[in-house]
Amino acid sequence: MTAGIVRIEGVVQTYAWGSTTAIPALLGVEPTTEPQAELWLGAHPLGPARLDDGRRLGDALDSRLPFLLKVLAAAAPLSLQAHPSPEQAARGYQREEAAGVPLDAPHRNYRDPNHKPELICPLGRFEALCGFRDPAVTVDLLRSLDVAALAPVIDPLAAGDVRAALGVALGASPEVVSNVVDACRQASHERFGAERSWVIRLAEGHPGDAGVVVALLLNLVVLGADEALELPAGNLHAYLEGVGIELMANSDNVLRAGLTSKHVDVPELMAILDCTSMEVSPIRPHVLAPGVELWDSAAADFRLTRLRPDRAGGTVRLRPQGPEILLVVDGAVRAGDLPLGKGQAAFVPPGIGNYAVTGTGTVYRATVGTP
């Protein structure tokens, strides 16, 4: 175990949907032509952060780190996906283990027995699909497209049966998808213009994918820099575009619904989904103390706070409840005795005792439970 607060270096993941500029700009390095989608700051075995002495963060811990902090930079949409509850994850993992499905098999759904709640906090404008829209509103949207082939989706929605409508949409043929996209291009009325624009963009990246139709059933959400979005178990969602701080439970369990070349297991997806329609209410932070703001979350695995010591006379004093990770997104601070500049991160080991963050920067702080 490391004795004090130490600088860590995260791992950049180069997925195709990533931005070529956002993460390099944060880190203060020259961009390449390669998309950089996520910066991982945690002890996940597929991308553990490293300490200054070269050790992986996981090797420096006496126990498992329950969360993973990321910078997510989406220049193109991610897949439509949902995550299981703790009970669903445990059952699914045990079932696939008993069946002898290799952990790295492309068709494996459960790679660990853990749930994966998520919180995304944008650093600017951020767009996402999240949860099922009021079915009556979705009926108006689909009818406005005047596509006869959508009748089997519209009819159950008109009766309030979102699950049945989703089942039909997941089976949409490439021809139906093409007809829907054409209708979105030809529509001239202003209502649902943003939703139609996204359908066209989604189809450009995933032509013929049934997820293009599924996207029309979901809430389109636009977040600002002081807002956050929580994605609990069973919530169908997709990040569309933007840069944000993402904090999640340390799990790989993802069930996909489309907009991807990866495995889509429709029966298992339907088994874990919450198809209740919802109105999305972004989470705004509340002040815990001068210079310390918290985004509330129902997840016990993590909490996300933002530290701005200049709003507290240059110093915020903190009392850790367990391991922490700090990430500076602008300015410069000192965490204890450790200087940190923009794009730099630090690990605060458990048991270190109270410490202070001083300076004029903005710091995102990932903690376990109550900060």
MITORPA-691048 format. One record per residue (C-alpha): residue in three letters; x, y, z; residue number from 0. Coordinates in Angstrom, 1 decimal. Last residue first. Example, Ala and Ser with C-alpha at 12.3 -4.5 7.8 and 13.67 -1.06 7.14 Angstrom:
BEGIN
residuo / east / north / up / num
Ser / 13.7 / -1.1 / 7.1 / 1
Ala / 12.3 / -4.5 / 7.8 / 0
END
This chain:
BEGIN
residuo / east / north / up / num
Pro / -17.8 / 11.7 / 0.6 / 370
Thr / -20.6 / 9.2 / 1.4 / 369
Gly / -20.1 / 6.0 / -0.5 / 368
Val / -16.7 / 5.3 / -2.1 / 367
Thr / -15.1 / 8.3 / -3.7 / 366
Ala / -14.4 / 9.9 / -7.1 / 365
Arg / -13.2 / 13.6 / -6.9 / 364
Tyr / -13.4 / 15.9 / -9.9 / 363
Val / -11.1 / 18.9 / -9.5 / 362
Thr / -11.4 / 22.4 / -10.8 / 361
Gly / -8.3 / 24.6 / -10.2 / 360
Thr / -7.5 / 27.7 / -8.1 / 359
Gly / -5.3 / 26.3 / -5.4 / 358
Thr / -5.6 / 24.1 / -2.3 / 357
Val / -6.9 / 20.6 / -1.7 / 356
Ala / -6.7 / 19.5 / 2.0 / 355
Tyr / -6.2 / 16.3 / 3.8 / 354
Asn / -7.9 / 14.2 / 6.5 / 353
Gly / -6.6 / 10.7 / 7.2 / 352
Ile / -4.6 / 8.5 / 5.0 / 351
Gly / -6.6 / 5.4 / 5.9 / 350
Pro / -7.6 / 4.6 / 2.4 / 349
Pro / -5.2 / 5.7 / -0.4 / 348
Val / -5.7 / 8.9 / -2.3 / 347
Phe / -4.8 / 8.3 / -5.9 / 346
Ala / -4.0 / 11.3 / -8.1 / 345
Ala / -4.8 / 12.6 / -11.6 / 344
Gln / -3.3 / 15.1 / -14.0 / 343
Gly / -5.2 / 16.6 / -16.9 / 342
Lys / -4.7 / 20.2 / -15.8 / 341
Gly / -2.0 / 20.5 / -13.1 / 340
Leu / -1.4 / 18.7 / -9.8 / 339
Pro / 1.1 / 19.5 / -7.0 / 338
Leu / 1.2 / 16.8 / -4.3 / 337
Asp / 1.7 / 18.0 / -0.7 / 336
Gly / -1.9 / 17.4 / 0.3 / 335
Ala / -3.7 / 17.7 / -3.0 / 334
Arg / -2.1 / 20.8 / -4.5 / 333
Val / -4.0 / 22.6 / -7.2 / 332
Ala / -3.6 / 23.9 / -10.8 / 331
Gly / -6.1 / 25.2 / -13.3 / 330
Asp / -8.5 / 23.0 / -15.3 / 329
Val / -9.7 / 19.4 / -15.4 / 328
Val / -7.9 / 18.1 / -12.4 / 327
Leu / -8.7 / 14.5 / -11.6 / 326
Leu / -8.8 / 13.0 / -8.1 / 325
Ile / -9.2 / 9.4 / -7.2 / 324
Glu / -10.3 / 8.2 / -3.7 / 323
Pro / -9.9 / 5.2 / -1.5 / 322
Gly / -12.1 / 5.1 / 1.7 / 321
Gln / -14.1 / 7.4 / 3.9 / 320
Pro / -11.8 / 10.4 / 3.2 / 319
Arg / -12.2 / 13.6 / 5.3 / 318
Leu / -11.6 / 16.7 / 3.1 / 317
Arg / -10.6 / 20.3 / 3.7 / 316
Val / -11.1 / 22.8 / 0.8 / 315
Thr / -8.6 / 25.6 / 0.5 / 314
Gly / -8.3 / 28.8 / -1.7 / 313
Gly / -10.7 / 31.0 / 0.2 / 312
Ala / -13.5 / 28.5 / -0.3 / 311
Arg / -14.7 / 29.3 / -3.8 / 310
Asp / -11.0 / 29.2 / -5.0 / 309
Pro / -11.0 / 25.6 / -3.7 / 308
Arg / -13.3 / 24.4 / -6.5 / 307
Leu / -13.8 / 20.7 / -5.8 / 306
Arg / -16.4 / 18.7 / -7.7 / 305
Thr / -17.9 / 15.6 / -6.1 / 304
Leu / -18.8 / 12.2 / -7.5 / 303
Arg / -20.0 / 9.3 / -5.2 / 302
Phe / -19.4 / 5.6 / -5.7 / 301
Asp / -20.3 / 2.0 / -5.1 / 300
Ala / -23.4 / 2.7 / -3.0 / 299
Ala / -25.4 / 3.7 / -6.1 / 298
Ala / -28.4 / 5.9 / -5.5 / 297
Ser / -26.5 / 9.0 / -6.7 / 296
Asp / -26.4 / 12.6 / -5.6 / 295
Trp / -24.1 / 14.9 / -7.5 / 294
Leu / -22.0 / 16.7 / -4.8 / 293
Glu / -20.4 / 20.1 / -4.7 / 292
Val / -17.4 / 21.2 / -2.6 / 291
Gly / -16.0 / 24.8 / -2.8 / 290
Pro / -17.8 / 26.0 / 0.3 / 289
Ala / -19.4 / 22.9 / 1.9 / 288
Leu / -21.8 / 20.2 / 0.8 / 287
Val / -23.1 / 22.4 / -2.1 / 286
His / -25.7 / 20.7 / -4.3 / 285
Pro / -25.0 / 19.4 / -7.8 / 284
Arg / -27.7 / 19.3 / -10.5 / 283
Ile / -29.2 / 15.9 / -11.5 / 282
Pro / -30.9 / 15.8 / -14.9 / 281
Ser / -34.6 / 14.9 / -14.8 / 280
Val / -35.6 / 12.4 / -17.4 / 279
Glu / -39.3 / 11.7 / -17.7 / 278
Met / -39.9 / 8.0 / -17.6 / 277
Ser / -41.7 / 5.2 / -19.4 / 276
Thr / -41.3 / 1.8 / -17.6 / 275
Cys / -39.5 / -0.7 / -19.8 / 274
Asp / -37.0 / -1.7 / -17.2 / 273
Leu / -34.7 / -4.1 / -19.0 / 272
Ile / -33.1 / -7.2 / -17.6 / 271
Ala / -35.1 / -10.0 / -19.3 / 270
Met / -35.5 / -8.0 / -22.5 / 269
Leu / -31.7 / -7.9 / -22.9 / 268
Glu / -31.4 / -11.6 / -22.2 / 267
Pro / -34.0 / -12.4 / -24.9 / 266
Val / -32.4 / -9.9 / -27.4 / 265
Asp / -28.8 / -11.0 / -27.1 / 264
Val / -26.9 / -8.5 / -29.2 / 263
His / -23.2 / -9.3 / -29.8 / 262
Lys / -21.0 / -6.5 / -31.1 / 261
Ser / -21.3 / -4.7 / -34.4 / 260
Thr / -23.1 / -1.9 / -32.7 / 259
Leu / -26.0 / 0.5 / -33.0 / 258
Gly / -28.2 / -2.1 / -31.4 / 257
Ala / -29.8 / -3.4 / -28.1 / 256
Arg / -26.7 / -4.3 / -26.1 / 255
Leu / -26.4 / -5.9 / -22.7 / 254
Val / -23.3 / -4.7 / -20.8 / 253
Asn / -21.6 / -6.3 / -17.8 / 252
Asp / -18.0 / -5.1 / -17.6 / 251
Ser / -17.9 / -4.0 / -14.0 / 250
Asn / -16.1 / -1.5 / -11.7 / 249
Ala / -19.2 / 0.5 / -10.7 / 248
Met / -19.3 / 3.7 / -12.6 / 247
Leu / -18.1 / 7.3 / -12.8 / 246
Glu / -18.1 / 9.2 / -16.1 / 245
Ile / -16.7 / 12.7 / -16.5 / 244
Gly / -17.9 / 14.2 / -19.7 / 243
Val / -17.3 / 15.0 / -23.3 / 242
Gly / -20.0 / 15.2 / -26.0 / 241
Glu / -22.0 / 13.2 / -28.4 / 240
Leu / -24.5 / 10.3 / -28.5 / 239
Tyr / -24.4 / 8.4 / -25.2 / 238
Ala / -26.8 / 5.6 / -25.5 / 237
His / -29.5 / 4.4 / -23.0 / 236
Leu / -31.8 / 1.6 / -21.9 / 235
Asn / -32.1 / 1.7 / -18.1 / 234
Gly / -32.3 / -1.8 / -16.6 / 233
Ala / -30.0 / -1.0 / -13.7 / 232
Pro / -29.5 / 2.7 / -13.0 / 231
Leu / -28.1 / 5.3 / -15.4 / 230
Glu / -27.7 / 8.6 / -13.6 / 229
Leu / -27.4 / 11.8 / -15.7 / 228
Ala / -25.5 / 14.9 / -14.6 / 227
Glu / -25.9 / 18.7 / -14.9 / 226
Asp / -23.6 / 21.6 / -14.2 / 225
Ala / -21.9 / 21.4 / -17.7 / 224
Gly / -25.1 / 21.2 / -19.7 / 223
Leu / -27.2 / 18.1 / -20.7 / 222
Val / -29.3 / 17.5 / -23.7 / 221
Val / -31.6 / 14.4 / -23.4 / 220
Leu / -33.4 / 12.6 / -26.2 / 219
Asn / -35.9 / 10.3 / -24.5 / 218
Leu / -36.2 / 6.8 / -26.1 / 217
Leu / -38.7 / 5.1 / -28.4 / 216
Leu / -37.1 / 6.7 / -31.6 / 215
Ala / -33.8 / 5.1 / -30.7 / 214
Val / -35.4 / 1.6 / -31.1 / 213
Val / -35.8 / 2.4 / -34.8 / 212
Val / -32.1 / 3.2 / -35.3 / 211
Gly / -31.3 / 0.2 / -33.1 / 210
Ala / -32.7 / -2.0 / -35.9 / 209
Asp / -29.5 / -1.5 / -37.8 / 208
Gly / -30.0 / -1.1 / -41.6 / 207
Pro / -27.2 / 1.4 / -41.9 / 206
His / -25.2 / 1.9 / -38.6 / 205
Gly / -23.0 / 5.0 / -38.9 / 204
Glu / -25.1 / 6.8 / -41.4 / 203
Ala / -28.2 / 5.4 / -39.7 / 202
Leu / -27.4 / 7.0 / -36.4 / 201
Arg / -26.9 / 10.4 / -38.1 / 200
Ile / -30.3 / 10.2 / -39.8 / 199
Val / -32.0 / 9.0 / -36.6 / 198
Trp / -30.3 / 11.9 / -34.8 / 197
Ser / -31.8 / 14.5 / -37.2 / 196
Arg / -35.3 / 13.0 / -36.7 / 195
Glu / -35.0 / 13.3 / -32.9 / 194
Ala / -33.9 / 16.9 / -33.2 / 193
Gly / -36.7 / 17.8 / -35.5 / 192
Phe / -39.4 / 16.2 / -33.3 / 191
Arg / -41.8 / 19.1 / -34.2 / 190
Glu / -40.4 / 21.4 / -36.9 / 189
His / -42.5 / 20.0 / -39.8 / 188
Ser / -40.6 / 19.3 / -43.1 / 187
Ala / -40.3 / 15.5 / -43.0 / 186
Gln / -38.3 / 14.2 / -46.0 / 185
Arg / -35.1 / 13.1 / -44.2 / 184
Cys / -37.0 / 11.5 / -41.4 / 183
Ala / -39.2 / 9.6 / -43.8 / 182
Asp / -36.1 / 8.3 / -45.6 / 181
Val / -34.7 / 7.1 / -42.3 / 180
Val / -37.9 / 5.3 / -41.4 / 179
Asn / -38.0 / 3.6 / -44.8 / 178
Ser / -34.4 / 2.5 / -44.5 / 177
Val / -35.0 / 1.0 / -41.1 / 176
Val / -38.1 / -0.8 / -42.5 / 175
Glu / -35.9 / -2.2 / -45.3 / 174
Pro / -33.1 / -3.2 / -42.9 / 173
Ser / -35.7 / -5.2 / -41.0 / 172
Ala / -37.0 / -4.2 / -37.6 / 171
Gly / -36.8 / -7.0 / -35.0 / 170
Leu / -35.7 / -4.8 / -32.1 / 169
Ala / -38.6 / -2.5 / -33.0 / 168
Val / -41.1 / -5.3 / -32.5 / 167
Gly / -39.8 / -6.2 / -29.0 / 166
Leu / -39.7 / -2.5 / -28.1 / 165
Ala / -43.4 / -2.2 / -28.9 / 164
Ala / -44.2 / -5.1 / -26.7 / 163
Arg / -42.2 / -3.7 / -23.8 / 162
Val / -43.7 / -0.2 / -24.2 / 161
Asp / -47.3 / -1.5 / -23.8 / 160
Gly / -49.3 / 1.7 / -23.3 / 159
Ala / -52.1 / 0.7 / -25.6 / 158
Ala / -51.0 / 3.3 / -28.2 / 157
Leu / -47.5 / 1.9 / -27.7 / 156
Pro / -48.8 / -1.5 / -28.6 / 155
Asp / -50.3 / -0.2 / -31.9 / 154
Ile / -47.4 / 2.1 / -32.8 / 153
Val / -44.7 / -0.6 / -33.1 / 152
Pro / -46.8 / -2.9 / -35.3 / 151
Ala / -47.9 / 0.2 / -37.3 / 150
Leu / -44.3 / 1.2 / -38.1 / 149
Ala / -44.4 / -0.5 / -41.5 / 148
Ala / -46.9 / 2.1 / -42.7 / 147
Val / -44.4 / 4.9 / -42.4 / 146
Asp / -46.2 / 8.2 / -41.9 / 145
Leu / -43.3 / 9.9 / -40.1 / 144
Ser / -45.7 / 12.0 / -37.9 / 143
Arg / -47.3 / 8.7 / -36.7 / 142
Leu / -44.0 / 7.8 / -35.1 / 141
Leu / -43.6 / 11.0 / -33.3 / 140
Asp / -47.2 / 11.1 / -32.1 / 139
Val / -47.0 / 7.5 / -30.9 / 138
Thr / -43.8 / 8.5 / -29.1 / 137
Val / -45.7 / 11.2 / -27.2 / 136
Ala / -48.4 / 8.8 / -26.1 / 135
Pro / -45.7 / 6.3 / -25.1 / 134
Asp / -44.1 / 8.7 / -22.6 / 133
Arg / -40.4 / 8.3 / -23.5 / 132
Phe / -38.4 / 5.3 / -22.6 / 131
Gly / -35.1 / 5.7 / -20.9 / 130
Cys / -32.0 / 7.7 / -21.9 / 129
Leu / -30.7 / 8.8 / -25.2 / 128
Ala / -27.8 / 11.1 / -24.9 / 127
Glu / -26.4 / 14.6 / -25.8 / 126
Phe / -23.7 / 16.5 / -24.0 / 125
Arg / -22.9 / 20.2 / -24.0 / 124
Gly / -19.9 / 21.0 / -21.8 / 123
Leu / -17.8 / 19.1 / -19.2 / 122
Pro / -20.6 / 16.6 / -18.8 / 121
Cys / -21.3 / 14.6 / -15.7 / 120
Ile / -22.2 / 10.9 / -16.5 / 119
Leu / -23.2 / 8.6 / -13.6 / 118
Glu / -23.2 / 4.8 / -14.1 / 117
Pro / -24.6 / 1.7 / -12.4 / 116
Lys / -22.8 / -1.5 / -13.4 / 115
His / -23.8 / -4.6 / -11.4 / 114
Asn / -21.3 / -7.2 / -10.4 / 113
Pro / -20.9 / -11.0 / -11.0 / 112
Asp / -18.3 / -10.6 / -13.7 / 111
Arg / -18.0 / -11.1 / -17.5 / 110
Tyr / -21.8 / -11.4 / -18.0 / 109
Asn / -23.1 / -11.4 / -21.6 / 108
Arg / -20.6 / -13.7 / -23.3 / 107
His / -21.3 / -13.8 / -27.1 / 106
Pro / -17.8 / -12.5 / -28.0 / 105
Ala / -16.2 / -15.1 / -25.8 / 104
Asp / -13.5 / -13.5 / -23.6 / 103
Leu / -14.9 / -14.9 / -20.3 / 102
Pro / -15.2 / -18.4 / -21.9 / 101
Val / -18.7 / -19.9 / -21.8 / 100
Gly / -18.4 / -23.1 / -19.7 / 99
Ala / -22.2 / -23.5 / -19.1 / 98
Ala / -21.7 / -23.2 / -15.3 / 97
Glu / -19.8 / -20.0 / -15.8 / 96
Glu / -22.5 / -18.7 / -18.0 / 95
Arg / -25.2 / -19.4 / -15.4 / 94
Gln / -23.1 / -18.1 / -12.5 / 93
Tyr / -22.5 / -14.8 / -14.4 / 92
Gly / -26.2 / -14.4 / -15.3 / 91
Arg / -27.3 / -15.1 / -11.7 / 90
Ala / -24.8 / -12.7 / -10.2 / 89
Ala / -25.6 / -10.0 / -12.8 / 88
Gln / -29.3 / -10.3 / -12.4 / 87
Glu / -29.1 / -10.0 / -8.6 / 86
Pro / -26.7 / -7.0 / -8.7 / 85
Ser / -29.0 / -5.3 / -11.3 / 84
Pro / -28.1 / -5.6 / -15.0 / 83
His / -26.8 / -3.0 / -17.4 / 82
Ala / -28.4 / -1.5 / -20.5 / 81
Gln / -27.2 / -0.6 / -24.0 / 80
Leu / -27.7 / 1.2 / -27.2 / 79
Ser / -24.2 / 1.4 / -28.7 / 78
Leu / -22.1 / 4.6 / -28.5 / 77
Pro / -22.8 / 7.6 / -30.8 / 76
Ala / -20.0 / 9.5 / -32.5 / 75
Ala / -17.5 / 12.2 / -31.3 / 74
Ala / -17.8 / 10.8 / -27.8 / 73
Ala / -15.1 / 11.8 / -25.2 / 72
Leu / -15.5 / 9.9 / -21.9 / 71
Val / -13.2 / 10.9 / -19.1 / 70
Lys / -13.3 / 7.9 / -16.7 / 69
Leu / -13.5 / 7.0 / -13.0 / 68
Leu / -13.9 / 3.3 / -12.2 / 67
Phe / -15.5 / 2.2 / -8.9 / 66
Pro / -15.3 / -0.6 / -6.4 / 65
Leu / -11.5 / -0.6 / -5.9 / 64
Arg / -10.7 / -4.2 / -4.8 / 63
Ser / -8.8 / -4.5 / -1.5 / 62
Asp / -5.3 / -4.1 / -0.2 / 61
Leu / -4.5 / -1.8 / -3.1 / 60
Ala / -1.1 / -1.1 / -4.6 / 59
Asp / -1.4 / -4.0 / -7.1 / 58
Gly / -4.6 / -2.6 / -8.4 / 57
Leu / -3.0 / 0.7 / -9.1 / 56
Arg / -0.4 / -0.9 / -11.4 / 55
Arg / 3.1 / -0.3 / -10.2 / 54
Gly / 5.4 / 1.9 / -12.3 / 53
Asp / 6.9 / 3.9 / -9.4 / 52
Asp / 4.8 / 7.0 / -10.4 / 51
Leu / 1.6 / 4.9 / -10.0 / 50
Arg / -0.1 / 3.3 / -12.9 / 49
Ala / -3.8 / 3.2 / -13.9 / 48
Pro / -5.3 / -0.2 / -14.6 / 47
Gly / -6.7 / -0.8 / -18.1 / 46
Leu / -8.2 / -4.2 / -18.7 / 45
Pro / -7.7 / -5.2 / -15.0 / 44
His / -9.8 / -2.2 / -13.8 / 43
Ala / -7.8 / -0.4 / -11.1 / 42
Gly / -8.9 / 3.1 / -11.7 / 41
Leu / -8.5 / 6.2 / -13.9 / 40
Trp / -9.5 / 5.2 / -17.5 / 39
Leu / -9.3 / 7.9 / -20.2 / 38
Glu / -12.0 / 7.1 / -22.8 / 37
Ala / -12.6 / 7.6 / -26.5 / 36
Gln / -9.3 / 8.6 / -28.1 / 35
Pro / -9.8 / 8.4 / -31.9 / 34
Glu / -6.4 / 8.0 / -33.7 / 33
Thr / -5.3 / 10.8 / -36.0 / 32
Thr / -2.9 / 12.0 / -33.4 / 31
Pro / -3.4 / 14.8 / -30.9 / 30
Glu / -0.5 / 16.6 / -29.4 / 29
Val / -0.4 / 16.4 / -25.6 / 28
Gly / -1.8 / 18.7 / -22.9 / 27
Leu / -3.8 / 15.9 / -21.1 / 26
Leu / -7.1 / 17.7 / -21.4 / 25
Ala / -6.4 / 18.7 / -25.1 / 24
Pro / -5.3 / 15.1 / -25.8 / 23
Ile / -8.6 / 13.9 / -24.4 / 22
Ala / -10.8 / 16.2 / -26.5 / 21
Thr / -8.9 / 16.0 / -29.9 / 20
Thr / -9.4 / 12.8 / -31.8 / 19
Ser / -12.8 / 12.1 / -30.3 / 18
Gly / -13.9 / 8.6 / -29.7 / 17
Trp / -16.5 / 6.5 / -31.6 / 16
Ala / -13.8 / 4.1 / -32.9 / 15
Tyr / -12.6 / 3.1 / -29.5 / 14
Thr / -9.0 / 4.1 / -28.5 / 13
Gln / -8.9 / 3.6 / -24.8 / 12
Val / -6.5 / 5.8 / -22.9 / 11
Val / -5.0 / 4.5 / -19.7 / 10
Gly / -4.5 / 6.8 / -16.7 / 9
Glu / -1.3 / 7.9 / -15.0 / 8
Ile / -1.3 / 8.2 / -11.3 / 7
Arg / 0.1 / 10.9 / -8.9 / 6
Val / 0.4 / 9.9 / -5.3 / 5
Ile / -1.4 / 10.8 / -2.1 / 4
Gly / 0.4 / 9.1 / 0.8 / 3
Ala / 1.8 / 5.7 / 2.1 / 2
Thr / 1.2 / 3.4 / -0.9 / 1
Met / 0.0 / 0.0 / 0.0 / 0
END
